[in-house]
Amino acid sequence: MSEETQTKEELILSLVKRTLTDVIKDTATKPGLRHPLNDETIKQLRDCLGMITQREHELAQEAGRDQNMRPRFIDETPASSSSVVVSLDALKTDKKKD
């Protein structure tokens, strides 16, 4: 999504989310070592990120934007296209004929 189409609230949410994730990355410790942040602070960071994500989804839904941001291959058919069902029975070969 380009910044021209984002509302001020979406820009703020994006900036706060990016800042919180950078703080989390910068304070990450190796396995087995005690984290410098206390457990309550870590819980609060998770809660904040969860609320930010929830609000981002609400704003996108209100604006009618698709939230399916997973990458797709160029030759991949869109999810909205009709699917073709192939019967497993049609794929079986008759071994008695051999």
Buried (B, 14 or more C-beta within 10 A) or exposed (E): EEEEEBEEEBEEBBEEBEEBEEEBEEEEEEEEEEEEBEEEEEEEBEEEBEEBEEBBEEBBEEEEEEEEEEEEEEEEEEEEEEEEEEEEEEEEEEEEEE
